[in-house]
Amino acid sequence: MAAYIPLAIAAASAASSMAQQNAQAKAQNGALAQNQADAARDYQAAERERQQRLARSQAAQRAGFAASGVSADGSGAAALTNLLAESEAERDQLLQAYQSQVSSLAAAGRVNLLRQRQQWLNGGRSLAGSAFSAFSQ
């Protein structure tokens, strides 16, 4: 009968440890989800800002062309096309930075999941080891 007491203590300790690890994993997953949402929001804000700068730049170019008597054809169109190409390149850079950040966050999430599984396995091994020692006495 006395052999079961250490086993019960080990089981309670393992259960407590596993519950604590589960709570920690949930907190880490919540933080990861929040970081991903923040990254998406930052990307959307940067994209809106880029589009607004492009619209302002195009309007300024057109106003400058109109004031100087240059039409939107020919060299005026080439300047606007160049402005659009630069803005598209900036958009591509923003998107690449966002995708890199999201990939990094996803990798961190996978590492957290692997750690959580390893902790669960270690908790189970600890309990099994305690049970074995309790019965072998």
Backbone as numpy.savetxt, mean C-alpha at the origin, in Angstrom:
# Nx Ny Nz CAx CAy CAz Cx Cy Cz
-2.90 -36.76 37.29 -3.72 -35.58 37.29 -2.86 -34.33 37.29
-1.79 -34.37 38.10 -0.90 -33.22 38.21 -0.18 -32.96 36.89
-0.05 -34.00 36.06 0.61 -33.83 34.77 -0.20 -32.96 33.83
-1.49 -32.87 34.05 -2.35 -32.07 33.18 -2.28 -30.58 33.50
-1.85 -30.22 34.69 -1.79 -28.81 35.08 -0.81 -28.04 34.20
0.44 -28.54 34.01 1.35 -27.81 33.11 0.80 -27.73 31.69
0.13 -28.79 31.26 -0.46 -28.80 29.93 -1.55 -27.73 29.81
-2.38 -27.61 30.84 -3.44 -26.60 30.83 -2.85 -25.20 30.84
-1.79 -25.03 31.62 -1.13 -23.71 31.67 -0.52 -23.39 30.31
0.13 -24.37 29.70 0.74 -24.17 28.38 -0.33 -23.86 27.33
-1.46 -24.56 27.41 -2.54 -24.33 26.45 -3.11 -22.92 26.61
-3.31 -22.50 27.85 -3.84 -21.16 28.10 -2.85 -20.10 27.63
-1.58 -20.33 27.88 -0.54 -19.39 27.45 -0.48 -19.31 25.93
-0.53 -20.48 25.28 -0.50 -20.51 23.81 -1.73 -19.82 23.23
-2.89 -20.06 23.82 -4.12 -19.43 23.32 -4.05 -17.92 23.49
-3.54 -17.48 24.61 -3.40 -16.04 24.86 -2.42 -15.43 23.86
-1.31 -16.11 23.65 -0.30 -15.63 22.71 -0.86 -15.56 21.29
-1.61 -16.58 20.90 -2.19 -16.61 19.56 -3.23 -15.51 19.39
-4.01 -15.25 20.43 -5.00 -14.17 20.36 -4.31 -12.82 20.24
-3.21 -12.66 20.96 -2.46 -11.41 20.88 -1.85 -11.24 19.49
-1.31 -12.32 18.95 -0.74 -12.28 17.60 -1.81 -11.98 16.56
-3.00 -12.53 16.75 -4.11 -12.28 15.83 -4.51 -10.81 15.87
-4.58 -10.24 17.06 -4.93 -8.82 17.20 -3.86 -7.95 16.55
-2.60 -8.32 16.74 -1.50 -7.57 16.14 -1.57 -7.65 14.61
-1.87 -8.83 14.08 -1.97 -9.00 12.63 -3.12 -8.16 12.07
-4.25 -8.14 12.79 -5.37 -7.32 12.34 -5.01 -5.84 12.32
-4.27 -5.40 13.33 -3.84 -4.00 13.38 -2.89 -3.69 12.23
-1.98 -4.61 11.93 -1.06 -4.41 10.82 -1.80 -4.38 9.49
-2.78 -5.26 9.33 -3.57 -5.27 8.09 -4.39 -3.99 7.95
-4.90 -3.50 9.07 -5.64 -2.23 9.03 -4.74 -1.08 8.63
-3.53 -1.06 9.18 -2.58 0.00 8.82 -2.18 -0.11 7.36
-2.01 -1.33 6.87 -1.67 -1.53 5.47 -2.79 -1.03 4.56
-4.03 -1.35 4.89 -5.17 -0.89 4.09 -5.24 0.64 4.11
-4.98 1.23 5.26 -5.00 2.69 5.36 -3.89 3.31 4.49
-2.70 2.70 4.52 -1.60 3.20 3.69 -1.93 3.10 2.21
-2.58 2.01 1.82 -2.97 1.86 0.40 -4.02 2.90 0.02
-4.96 3.16 0.90 -5.98 4.18 0.63 -5.34 5.55 0.55
-4.37 5.83 1.42 -3.66 7.11 1.38 -2.91 7.27 0.07
-2.26 6.19 -0.38 -1.51 6.24 -1.64 -2.45 6.52 -2.81
-3.60 5.88 -2.82 -4.58 6.10 -3.90 -5.08 7.54 -3.88
-5.36 8.05 -2.68 -5.85 9.43 -2.55 -4.77 10.42 -3.01
-3.51 10.17 -2.64 -2.41 11.05 -3.05 -2.24 11.03 -4.57
-2.36 9.85 -5.16 -2.25 9.76 -6.62 -3.37 10.53 -7.31
-4.59 10.36 -6.82 -5.72 11.07 -7.42 -5.56 12.58 -7.29
-5.07 13.04 -6.16 -4.86 14.48 -5.96 -3.77 14.99 -6.91
-2.69 14.23 -7.05 -1.61 14.63 -7.96 -2.09 14.65 -9.40
-2.92 13.69 -9.77 -3.46 13.65 -11.14 -4.39 14.83 -11.40
-5.24 15.16 -10.43 -6.11 16.33 -10.59 -5.29 17.60 -10.74
-4.26 17.72 -9.92 -3.39 18.90 -9.99 -2.69 18.99 -11.35
-2.23 17.85 -11.85 -1.57 17.82 -13.17 -2.53 18.27 -14.26
-3.76 17.77 -14.21 -4.76 18.14 -15.22 -5.09 19.63 -15.14
-5.18 20.15 -13.92 -5.46 21.58 -13.76 -4.31 22.43 -14.30
-3.06 22.01 -14.01 -1.90 22.75 -14.54 -1.89 22.71 -16.06
-2.24 21.56 -16.63 -2.28 21.43 -18.09 -3.33 22.37 -18.67
-4.51 22.39 -18.09 -5.58 23.27 -18.59 -5.16 24.74 -18.49
-4.54 25.13 -17.37 -4.07 26.52 -17.21 -2.99 26.85 -18.23
-2.06 25.90 -18.44 -0.98 26.14 -19.39 -1.51 26.26 -20.82
-2.46 25.41 -21.17 -3.05 25.49 -22.51 -3.79 26.81 -22.70
-4.52 27.21 -21.68 -5.26 28.48 -21.77 -4.28 29.65 -21.90
-3.20 29.61 -21.14 -2.19 30.68 -21.23 -1.53 30.69 -22.60
-1.23 29.50 -23.14 -0.63 29.42 -24.48 -1.58 29.99 -25.52
-2.84 29.61 -25.45 -3.81 30.10 -26.43 -3.98 31.61 -26.33
-4.02 32.11 -25.10 -4.16 33.55 -24.91 -2.93 34.27 -25.47
-1.77 33.69 -25.23 -0.53 34.29 -25.76 -0.52 34.28 -27.27
-0.98 33.19 -27.86 -1.05 33.10 -29.32 -2.02 34.13 -29.87
-3.17 34.23 -29.25 -4.19 35.18 -29.72 -3.67 36.61 -29.60
-2.98 36.93 -28.53 -2.47 38.29 -28.33 -1.39 38.63 -29.35
-0.61 37.63 -29.74 0.46 37.90 -30.70 0.01 37.67 -32.15
-1.22 37.24 -32.34 -1.73 37.05 -33.69 -1.38 35.72 -34.31
-0.87 34.77 -33.52 -0.54 33.44 -34.03 -1.78 32.58 -33.91
-2.08 31.85 -34.98 -3.27 30.99 -34.95 -2.94 29.69 -34.23
-3.97 28.93 -33.93 -3.79 27.65 -33.26 -3.32 26.58 -34.24
-3.17 26.94 -35.51 -2.65 26.02 -36.52 -1.12 26.11 -36.52
-0.48 25.21 -37.18 0.96 25.29 -37.40 1.77 25.28 -36.13
2.58 26.34 -35.92 3.49 26.38 -34.78 2.73 26.43 -33.46
1.57 27.07 -33.45 0.74 27.10 -32.24 0.28 25.71 -31.85
-0.16 24.94 -32.83 -0.60 23.57 -32.56 0.56 22.71 -32.11
1.73 22.95 -32.69 2.91 22.18 -32.29 3.27 22.47 -30.84
3.18 23.72 -30.44 3.49 24.08 -29.05 2.49 23.44 -28.09
1.21 23.45 -28.46 0.19 22.83 -27.61 0.38 21.31 -27.55
0.76 20.71 -28.66 1.01 19.27 -28.69 2.18 18.91 -27.79
3.22 19.74 -27.83 4.38 19.52 -26.98 4.00 19.63 -25.50
3.18 20.61 -25.18 2.71 20.80 -23.81 1.92 19.57 -23.34
1.08 19.06 -24.22 0.30 17.87 -23.90 1.21 16.65 -23.71
2.22 16.52 -24.55 3.15 15.39 -24.44 3.91 15.45 -23.12
4.33 16.63 -22.70 5.02 16.78 -21.42 4.10 16.40 -20.26
2.85 16.81 -20.35 1.89 16.49 -19.30 1.62 14.98 -19.24
1.56 14.34 -20.38 1.36 12.89 -20.43 2.56 12.16 -19.83
3.76 12.66 -20.09 4.97 12.06 -19.50 4.93 12.20 -17.97
4.48 13.36 -17.49 4.35 13.55 -16.05 3.32 12.58 -15.47
2.21 12.40 -16.20 1.18 11.45 -15.75 1.75 10.04 -15.65
2.53 9.65 -16.64 3.14 8.32 -16.62 4.06 8.15 -15.42
4.81 9.20 -15.09 5.70 9.14 -13.92 4.89 9.02 -12.63
3.81 9.78 -12.53 2.95 9.70 -11.35 2.37 8.30 -11.19
1.89 7.75 -12.30 1.30 6.42 -12.27 2.34 5.37 -11.89
3.53 5.48 -12.43 4.59 4.53 -12.12 4.96 4.62 -10.63
5.06 5.82 -10.09 5.39 6.00 -8.67 4.28 5.41 -7.80
3.02 5.63 -8.20 1.89 5.08 -7.44 1.91 3.56 -7.47
2.12 2.98 -8.65 2.13 1.52 -8.77 3.28 0.92 -7.97
4.41 1.59 -7.96 5.55 1.12 -7.17 5.21 1.15 -5.68
4.56 2.21 -5.24 4.19 2.33 -3.83 3.18 1.25 -3.44
2.20 1.02 -4.30 1.19 -0.01 -4.01 1.84 -1.40 -4.00
2.76 -1.65 -4.91 3.46 -2.95 -4.93 4.26 -3.14 -3.66
4.91 -2.08 -3.21 5.69 -2.15 -1.97 4.78 -2.44 -0.78
3.63 -1.77 -0.73 2.69 -2.02 0.36 2.13 -3.44 0.31
1.86 -3.94 -0.89 1.35 -5.30 -1.03 2.41 -6.31 -0.58
3.68 -6.05 -0.91 4.75 -6.95 -0.47 4.85 -6.94 1.05
4.70 -5.77 1.65 4.73 -5.68 3.12 3.57 -6.48 3.72
2.42 -6.43 3.07 1.27 -7.21 3.53 1.52 -8.70 3.46
2.18 -9.14 2.39 2.50 -10.57 2.26 3.49 -11.00 3.34
4.46 -10.15 3.63 5.43 -10.47 4.68 4.72 -10.56 6.03
3.78 -9.63 6.29 3.03 -9.67 7.55 2.22 -10.96 7.65
1.62 -11.38 6.55 0.84 -12.61 6.55 1.73 -13.82 6.81
2.91 -13.84 6.19 3.83 -14.95 6.42 4.29 -14.99 7.88
4.56 -13.82 8.44 4.96 -13.77 9.85 3.84 -14.28 10.75
2.62 -13.87 10.42 1.48 -14.31 11.23 1.35 -15.83 11.17
1.47 -16.40 10.00 1.36 -17.87 9.87 2.49 -18.56 10.62
3.71 -17.99 10.53 4.84 -18.58 11.24 4.61 -18.53 12.74
4.07 -17.43 13.24 3.79 -17.32 14.67 2.74 -18.33 15.11
1.74 -18.54 14.27 0.71 -19.53 14.60 1.34 -20.93 14.66
2.21 -21.21 13.69 2.86 -22.53 13.69 3.75 -22.70 14.91
4.49 -21.65 15.26 5.35 -21.73 16.44 4.52 -21.90 17.71
3.38 -21.24 17.78 2.49 -21.41 18.94 1.98 -22.83 19.05
1.64 -23.42 17.92 1.18 -24.80 17.90 2.28 -25.77 18.28
3.50 -25.50 17.82 4.64 -26.36 18.18 4.92 -26.27 19.67
4.81 -25.05 20.20 5.06 -24.85 21.63 4.04 -25.64 22.45
2.79 -25.58 22.05 1.73 -26.31 22.76 1.96 -27.82 22.65
2.33 -28.26 21.44 2.59 -29.69 21.25 3.78 -30.15 22.09
4.81 -29.31 22.16 5.98 -29.65 22.98 5.61 -29.72 24.45
4.77 -28.82 24.92 4.33 -28.84 26.31 3.50 -30.09 26.59
2.66 -30.44 25.67 1.83 -31.64 25.85 2.70 -32.87 25.89
3.68 -32.94 25.02 4.57 -34.11 24.98 5.32 -34.23 26.30
5.87 -33.09 26.81 6.62 -33.16 28.06 5.71 -33.51 29.24
4.46 -33.04 29.21 3.55 -33.34 30.31 3.20 -34.83 30.33
3.04 -35.42 29.17 2.68 -36.84 29.13 3.88 -37.75 29.30
5.06 -37.27 29.03 6.22 -38.13 29.15 6.76 -38.21 30.57
6.20 -37.41 31.46 6.65 -37.44 32.86 5.99 -38.54 33.63
